[in-house]
Amino acid sequence: MSHVYKHIELTGSSTESIEDAVSQALARANQTLHGMRWFEVTETRGHIDQGRVAHWQVTLKVGFTLE
């Protein structure tokens, strides 16, 4: 059986960690997308406040199967 995938780009953010930013993006997308199968981190950046990381932003490609 073969599959056809569509992919979209998401950006998640977190004050905790890169992993949490990814999890936030995927959890939100899961509310409306079905069949998510993979993700690829394409960009990582952060906001600096007073010399410290204030929050992380992570952009991902997310692939899901078409029904």
DAHUFEN-V16530 format. One record per residue. N is the residue number from 1. SS is DSSP state (hx for helix, st for strand, lp for the rest). PHI is phi in whole degrees, 0 to 359 (* if undefined). PSI is psi in whole degrees, -180 to 180 (* if undefined). Layout:
n: <N/N>
ss: <SS/SS>
phi: <PHI/PHI>
psi: <PSI/PSI>
//
This chain:
n: <1/2/3/4/5/6/7/8/9/10/11/12/13/14/15/16/17/18/19/20/21/22/23/24/25/26/27/28/29/30/31/32/33/34/35/36/37/38/39/40/41/42/43/44/45/46/47/48/49/50/51/52/53/54/55/56/57/58/59/60/61/62/63/64/65/66/67>
ss: <lp/lp/lp/lp/st/st/st/st/st/st/st/st/st/st/lp/lp/lp/hx/hx/hx/hx/hx/hx/hx/hx/hx/hx/hx/hx/hx/lp/lp/lp/lp/lp/st/st/st/st/st/st/st/st/st/st/st/st/st/st/lp/lp/st/st/st/st/st/st/st/st/st/st/st/st/st/st/lp/lp>
phi: <*/255/233/244/247/248/230/230/246/231/231/251/225/201/274/268/194/297/300/293/297/297/299/299/297/292/297/292/297/297/290/233/258/239/80/297/235/207/217/224/285/252/203/229/211/214/251/255/227/54/77/233/291/270/198/256/232/232/259/229/265/238/256/219/281/276/277>
psi: <132/161/152/131/145/148/150/169/134/154/124/155/155/145/-8/-56/168/-45/-39/-37/-42/-47/-40/-45/-45/-39/-42/-44/-34/-20/-25/-18/145/148/23/135/-30/162/155/124/122/-20/140/131/168/167/133/132/119/43/8/157/119/-41/159/146/129/126/134/151/134/127/140/154/143/141/*>
//
